[in-house]
Amino acid sequence: MPIIVNLDVMLAKRKVRSNELARAIGITESNLSLLKSGKVKGIRFSTLSAICRYLDCKPGDILDFVEGDEADEVDQV
């Protein structure tokens, strides 16, 4: 998939644990884990907004787009 989720990177930069973020924004730790791994088909704007507000970042800090062959390489990792 050409959309890459870098939530784990932002969590590390902000020194925030996944369970802390999940509690703060009102989602389950398992749903946050699925989001971090990129195994979701979508994310609500309200959830993305809550994540960005809590981590003091922008959506582009969490989500990235990779085109063409690069996307295939990322999927195989």
C-alpha positions as CSV (number, residue, x, y, z in Angstrom):
1,M,0.0,0.0,0.0
2,P,1.4,3.4,-0.9
3,I,0.3,5.0,2.4
4,I,2.9,4.5,5.2
5,V,2.0,5.0,8.8
6,N,4.9,6.5,10.9
7,L,3.0,6.7,14.2
8,D,5.6,4.6,16.0
9,V,8.3,7.1,15.0
10,M,6.3,10.0,16.3
11,L,5.5,8.2,19.5
12,A,9.3,7.6,20.0
13,K,10.1,11.2,19.2
14,R,7.6,12.4,21.8
15,K,8.5,9.7,24.3
16,V,4.9,8.6,24.6
17,R,3.8,5.0,25.1
18,S,1.1,3.5,23.0
19,N,-1.1,2.7,25.9
20,E,-0.9,6.3,27.1
21,L,-1.9,7.6,23.7
22,A,-4.8,5.1,23.4
23,R,-6.2,6.1,26.8
24,A,-5.8,9.8,26.0
25,I,-7.6,9.7,22.7
26,G,-10.2,7.1,23.7
27,I,-9.4,4.1,21.5
28,T,-8.3,0.6,22.4
29,E,-4.7,-0.4,22.5
30,S,-5.4,-3.1,19.9
31,N,-6.9,-0.6,17.5
32,L,-3.9,1.7,18.0
33,S,-1.6,-1.3,17.4
34,L,-3.4,-2.0,14.1
35,L,-3.0,1.6,13.1
36,K,0.7,1.7,13.9
37,S,1.3,-1.4,11.8
38,G,-0.6,0.0,8.9
39,K,-3.1,-2.9,8.9
40,V,-6.2,-0.6,8.7
41,K,-8.1,0.5,5.6
42,G,-8.9,3.9,7.0
43,I,-8.8,6.3,9.9
44,R,-11.4,8.8,11.1
45,F,-10.4,12.4,10.8
46,S,-11.5,12.8,14.5
47,T,-9.1,10.1,15.5
48,L,-6.3,11.6,13.4
49,S,-7.0,15.0,14.9
50,A,-6.9,13.6,18.4
51,I,-3.6,11.9,17.8
52,C,-2.1,15.1,16.3
53,R,-3.4,17.2,19.1
54,Y,-2.0,14.9,21.8
55,L,1.4,14.4,20.0
56,D,1.6,18.1,18.9
57,C,2.2,17.2,15.3
58,K,0.6,17.3,11.9
59,P,-1.0,14.5,9.8
60,G,2.0,14.6,7.5
61,D,4.3,13.7,10.4
62,I,2.3,10.5,10.9
63,L,1.2,9.5,7.3
64,D,3.4,9.4,4.3
65,F,2.8,8.5,0.6
66,V,5.2,6.3,-1.4
67,E,4.7,5.9,-5.2
68,G,5.2,3.0,-7.6
69,D,8.0,0.5,-7.0
70,E,8.9,2.0,-3.6
71,A,5.4,1.1,-2.3
72,D,5.9,-2.5,-3.3
73,E,9.2,-2.6,-1.5
74,V,7.7,-1.2,1.7
75,D,4.8,-3.8,1.6
76,Q,7.4,-6.6,1.5
77,V,9.2,-5.5,4.7
